[in-house]
Amino acid sequence: MGEVVLSGLLSDMSGKLGDTITFRHRGHLLQKAWKKPSNPQTSYQTNVRNNFGSLLQMWGTLTDAQRFSWSFAASQIFLSNHLGVKIHPTGQMLFMRCNQNLFNCGLPSLNSFVSPVGFEYLLNPTADMSYHTAAPFSSDICKMLFSGQTTPSNIIYLIFASIGLSAGINNGKKYLRLFDAIPAGTSNEYDCTETYFSRFYPGIVLLKLPKVFFKLTPIDTASGLSGQDLYFSFLVT
């Protein structure tokens, strides 16, 4: 892996150029060779790709008034790009983002932008939520439980998680994959263990799952807008 030294004319680099990927890690600008990602062709992955293609086609069929609603809303909204920089999205970007969130929640797509309901819960989603993790008494496999979620019924939490990782990994963001959604208005303990293992380990019996990273993302069901993420991890001892 090579390290990049920047000049005064070039202050930052990121992304893929040819067969080389440039990225930042702990304040250093690094480069590594690009490797073709695996393509397991799972049913979940296929559904996501099909939905993305359907949304692209859907954008092409919108009326001028419908497209304007997305473009106008996009001019009032900031989203973070892959560098963490806040930007105004294009109308199409906002349309794709919101409708992909609604798809992940199992909700129908929108032709025109709809104003969010209870926007404060998107900005501060953890105010009425707590969580804990526990292991079943019969094994070391982690069991994920969420409690105290009293947000309004128009908010759904998408749950992202990693597969079991080494205990030495301190940041699992790049390993996170969507695997479930907490039903809106859940107030009791929510056990998503079965869904987690069927998503990441279908047909496999595990004896130990060392470390798992999680992310909860609140989604407004009226608009499809996502809010502030909640990250945490669980280490099986």
N, C-alpha and C positions, 0 to 999 in steps of 0.2 A: 504494500500500500504506500503510495507516494504522498508527500506533503507539498502544498502549493504555496509559493511566496508571491504576494500581490504587489503591484506597483501603485504609484500614486494615481494613475489613470483608471485603475480597476480595483474597486474596493470589496467586491463580493462576487462569488460564483456559485451556481447551483444547477443541478440537473444533469442530463445525459448528453454527451457530445461524442459521436462515433461509438466506440466500444468502451468509453470511459465515463464514470459517474463521479461528479464533484459534489461534496457535501461537507457540512460543518460538524465537528464533534469535539466537545469540551474546549471551545474557543479556537480550535485548529481547523484549517481548511484542508481537507483530505481528498484523495482520488483513489478509486479502485476500479478494477475491470468489471464491465457489465456482464452479468450472466442471465441467460434467458430464464424467466421465472417458470416454475412448474405450472402445469395446467391440468389439475386433477379431474376436471369436467364433472364436478359434483352437481346434483340436481339443484342445490341452492345457488351455486355459482352460475349455472345455466339460466335460472329464473331471473337473477339480477341482470345478466347481460341482455336477456330478451326484453326486460322492462326498460333498460336504458335505450335500446334501439327503438322501442315503441314510443318512448317519450320524445326522441329526436323526430320521429315521423309526426307525432302529435303536434309538436311545435310548428311544423310546416303547414299544418291545417288550420291554425288559429287565425281569427280575424284580426284586422288592424287594431280594433278596440281592445281585444283580449291581449295582444302583444304589448300595447301601450300600458295596460294595467301592470304588467310585470316590469316593464322598463321604468315606469314612474316609481314603483315601489323599490326597485333596485337602486335608484338614485337617492333614496332615503335610508338605505340599509348598508351596514358594513359587515363584510365577511372576512375571515382570515384565509390567506392563500397558503401554499405548502411551505413558505418561508416564515409563516406567522405574522405577515404584514397585513394590516387592515386595508381592505380595498372595497370600492363600490363594485358589485358584480354587474354584469350585463343582464338585461331582461331574460335572455335565454338561460344564463347560468342560474339565476334565481328560480326560474321555472323548473329546471332540472333538479336543483337541490331540494326544493320544497316537495315536488312530486315524488322524488326518490324516498324522502323521509316518510311520506304518506304511504307509499308502497311497502316500506319496511314495517309500518304499523298495521298493515292489512286494510288500509282505507282507500277509497276511490280517489283518482287524480282530479286536479283542478284545471279548468280552462283559463280562468281569470284569477288574479291575485285576490285573496281574502285577508282582511286585517286580522291580526292575532287577537285572541281573547286571553285576558289575564297575563299580560306581557311580563309583569313583575316576577312570575314564577319561572320564566325562561332565563331571567337575569340572575335569580337567586334560588335555584332549584333545591338546595339542601336545607332550606329553612325549616321545613316540616318533615324531613326525612332522616332516618338513622338506619344503620345496617349492621349486621354482624355475620360472622361466618363460623361454621362448626363442622366437625367431622362426625360421620355416623359412628355409632358405638361399635359396629362390627368390623370396621376397616379404617384405613388411613385416607380413603378418598374424601376429598373436601366436599362439603355441602354448603351451598350458597343460599343464604336466607336474607331477606330484606324486610324491615318492619318500620312502622310509623309513617308510611307514605300517605299523607293527607292532602296532597295537592288536588286542585279542582278536576272534575271529570273530563275537562277538555285537554288535559295534559297526559301524555303517554311517555313512559321512559323506555328508550331502546337500551338494551343491555349488550355491551361488547365485552369479549373476554379473550384471553390467550389460551393456548394449550398449556400443559404443565411445562414450566421452564426451569432452568437451573437456578438454585437459590442465590447464585452470585450475580444474576441479572438485576440491575436496579431500575431500569426503565423499559417497560414492556409495551410502549405505545405502538411500535411498528408491528407487534405481533397480534394486535387486537382485531377481532372479527365479530361482526354482529351475529348473535345466536338466539336472542329472544326479546320480548317486549313485556313490560309490566303492565297489566290491564289498568286502564284509567281508574283513579279513585280507590286503588288498593289500600286497605287500612290494616289488614292482618299480615302475618308473616307470609312471605312469598318464597317458596322453595322452587328454584329453577334447576335443580341438580339433574333431573332426568333429561330435560331439554338440552342442557350443556353437553352431557356425554353422548347423546344421540347425534348432536351436531358435529362434535370434534372427534369422538371415538366410537363410531358406529360398529357394533358387533365385537368390541374389544373389552375385555375385563382387565382393569388396571389395579395394581396392588398399591401404588403410591403415586401421588401427584404433587411434586415438590412445591411449586410456586405458580400462582395464577394471578394475572393482572385483569382488572375490570375497569370499564368505563360506563357510566350511565349518562345518557343524553336525553333531556326533556324535549318533547316534540309537541307543539301546539296543533291539535287535530283540526282546527279550523283553517289554518294557513299552511301548515307543513313546516313552519319555521322551527329551527332548532335553537336551543339555549345553551347556557353554560354547562360544560361537562363536569362530572364528578369522577375522579380517578381514585382507585385504591387497589391494594393487593393483598393476597392471603398466602401465608407460608405454612404448609403442613409440617408439623414437628414430630 
